[in-house]
Amino acid sequence: MTGWQAIPLWDDDVFGGLPAPVAETAVAVVVEDSVAVPLLPAPGGLIGVFDLETTGVDVREDRIVTAHVGVLDGAGNVVEAHSWMADPGVDIPEGASAIHGISTERARAEGRPAGEVVAEVTDALRALFHAGIPVVAYNASFDFSMLRYEGIRHAVPTIDAPAPVVDPLVVDKTFDRYRRGKRTLEVVAAHYAVVLEGAHDAAADAVAAGRVAQAIAARFALDLTAPELHTQQIGWARAQAESLTEYFISIGRLDPADALDGSWPIR
């Protein structure tokens, strides 16, 4: 194989967790009250949160199954929450269903048309950006790229340059570069004392990612505006992909002609 390889920026399985129901209502996620602090200067101290669960990890070919867009206040409380389930129009692989808990049959029976879901999720995110509210997404280049390609598929106007975005995965790997162990959301949430219940439920993951971002900001006393942090993450993500490429080549996981795609937050 040759060219850029679009795979996660950590060496771990993407799928893994507990199934949970999805509905268009607010959800509760347990978090220790002591860890949440204002993340970045934003209107009202608010941050947006965003997560997708999908049929797989290929952002160009796989499809959205569930989605969540919400808003947290400076203390990490959920002040707005919207969740969706889509009928992706294709079979959901058993491996994906085993993780997020949505089978093909359930998605067909309970999910809404994929094009409608993609349009509504895109509009919800566009409204947050328009209001100047940064949006947190863990491994953001996956979620925003998946949404963009789904938009193209369903003729929905896409967000081609989402900003400002905060990616706790990229920021954590930058400020705590040499910490050993996996960097999945579950592991990183535990490291920052954010309790995540129902991993791989889009709502639970989105809220936990937002609270992890707040905890990272507090731990490392980040003093950046949201646009400044967004710009910094573009370079950090590229450098992390280059470093991981070198490592994978050294252990024989990648051919020297290949490289990981470090484009962020769209690849």
Protein Blocks (a to p, Z undefined) as FASTA:
>chain_A
ZZjddddfbdcdfbgcdddddddddddddddfklpccfbdcehhiacddddddfbjbfkl
mccfbdcdddddfkopafbdcdddddehiacdfklmmmnopafklmmmmmccfklmmmmm
mmmmmmmmmnopacddehkllmmmmmmmmmmmnopacdfbgcddddfklmmmmmmmmlgc
dfbfklmmmmnopacehihiaklmmmmmmmmmmmmmmmnopabdfklmmmmmmmmmmmmm
mmmmmmmmmnopacfkbccdfbdfbZZ
